[in-house]
Amino acid sequence: MPHLILELSNNIKNTEHLSQLFDKLHHMLAEQLPTQLSGCRSRCVIHPLFFIGDQSEDNAFVHLTLKMLPGRDELKKKSIGKNLFDLLDDFFRVGQNQLNITLSVEILDLDPIYFKG
């Protein structure tokens, strides 16, 4: 029942295909966590107001947060993090040569006291 929160600056251009990216991310998590594909939850936040470094218009960011139930060891988290990063890199670097994109992935354990319905 992982949650993915994708945040990106609004100067990223290929957002019309985000559903394809989330499909790849969900399938990767279903296989590698493992988890049920139907349990994957994702959302995207595009930030119209952002500041990076010298505030050049060519600076952009993509940040993915994965929140999952606790219990995975550090090696598993590192492997999943690298695979998530690689998928982001493949997706966002294509056709964005004019931008200086900073990619990052953060993995968090949900609090054990977690409710859903």
Sequence and secondary structure as in RCSB ss.txt:
>XXXX:A:sequence
MPHLILELSNNIKNTEHLSQLFDKLHHMLAEQLPTQLSGCRSRCVIHPLFFIGDQSEDNAFVHLTLKMLPGRDEL
KKKSIGKNLFDLLDDFFRVGQNQLNITLSVEILDLDPIYFKG
>XXXX:A:secstr
  EEEEEEETT   GGGHHHHHHHHHHHHHHHTT  GGG EEEEEEESS   TT  TTEEEEEEEEEE S   HH
HHHHHHHHHHHHHHHHHHTT TTSEEEEEEEEEE  SS    
